[in-house]
Amino acid sequence: MVGNINAKYEGGVVYIKNLIVAKEKRHQGIGRKLVEKVEKEGKRLGGHKIFLWTGKKWDTHNFYRKLGYKKTADLPKHYLKQDFVIYSKFI
């Protein structure tokens, strides 16, 4: 397996719970394709918005920004007392 995405649809909103791409397979478009697939499926189900949270210190911010996601909230000392950020996008 080179990548995995887990998402949930509820009330018109898609929540990406996690996205994992094998380290040696990154920067090949796999993550982008997985996110785009979830966006397409969310739209098909009638969704209007998609969101996720990621660690403030993680190297994921540019990835999500390039896909059109906007930072919509800071979550200080959130999970395991680490700072996180919420990104969202209307679909």
Wavefront OBJ file of the C-alpha trace (Angstrom):
o trace
v 0.000 0.000 0.000
v 1.365 3.419 -0.928
v -1.363 5.645 0.465
v -4.562 5.733 2.496
v -7.228 8.318 3.218
v -10.041 8.065 5.738
v -12.949 10.499 5.613
v -16.434 10.884 7.034
v -19.481 12.560 5.470
v -22.174 14.040 7.690
v -24.676 16.862 7.243
v -23.161 18.120 4.012
v -19.647 18.271 5.428
v -16.721 15.946 4.729
v -14.123 15.478 7.439
v -10.769 14.048 6.373
v -9.712 12.073 9.421
v -6.312 11.072 8.096
v -4.171 10.958 4.985
v -1.062 8.826 4.881
v 1.351 8.360 1.992
v 4.424 6.142 2.301
v 7.483 8.336 2.805
v 9.277 6.959 -0.252
v 6.191 7.616 -2.421
v 5.612 11.256 -1.450
v 5.810 14.070 -4.014
v 4.372 11.824 -6.737
v 0.793 13.137 -6.636
v -0.654 10.245 -4.617
v -1.881 12.412 -1.731
v -3.395 14.925 -4.151
v -5.267 12.185 -5.998
v -6.601 10.736 -2.755
v -7.842 14.133 -1.541
v -9.397 14.916 -4.933
v -11.213 11.566 -4.863
v -12.682 12.361 -1.430
v -13.704 15.833 -2.631
v -15.415 14.351 -5.680
v -17.250 11.754 -3.600
v -18.284 14.389 -1.054
v -19.688 16.535 -3.847
v -21.529 13.533 -5.300
v -23.169 12.966 -1.923
v -24.311 16.607 -1.849
v -21.564 17.976 0.351
v -20.702 21.649 0.380
v -17.603 21.746 2.589
v -14.582 19.676 3.499
v -12.236 20.135 6.454
v -9.324 18.560 8.305
v -6.886 19.335 11.057
v -3.148 18.975 10.984
v -0.290 19.592 13.362
v 0.950 23.160 13.422
v 4.571 21.965 13.153
v 3.915 19.301 10.499
v 5.105 19.666 6.896
v 1.581 19.524 5.464
v 0.522 23.173 5.277
v 1.806 23.932 1.758
v 0.272 20.693 0.484
v -3.222 21.648 1.636
v -2.854 25.276 0.533
v -1.883 24.128 -2.982
v -5.124 22.108 -3.063
v -7.142 25.240 -2.254
v -7.626 24.763 1.479
v -7.659 27.809 3.747
v -6.613 27.941 7.385
v -9.830 28.523 9.332
v -8.817 27.974 12.954
v -5.976 27.403 15.377
v -6.306 24.716 18.019
v -3.754 25.534 20.721
v -2.674 22.656 22.949
v -5.250 20.408 21.299
v -4.485 16.725 20.798
v -1.768 15.449 23.175
v -1.285 19.119 24.184
v 0.136 19.919 20.740
v -0.932 22.863 18.579
v -3.076 22.039 15.534
v -4.621 23.974 12.655
v -7.940 23.447 10.863
v -8.038 23.793 7.084
v -11.278 23.881 5.119
v -12.556 24.289 1.588
v -15.958 24.700 -0.014
v -16.589 22.013 -2.634
l 1 2 3 4 5 6 7 8 9 10 11 12 13 14 15 16 17 18 19 20 21 22 23 24 25 26 27 28 29 30 31 32 33 34 35 36 37 38 39 40 41 42 43 44 45 46 47 48 49 50 51 52 53 54 55 56 57 58 59 60 61 62 63 64 65 66 67 68 69 70 71 72 73 74 75 76 77 78 79 80 81 82 83 84 85 86 87 88 89 90 91
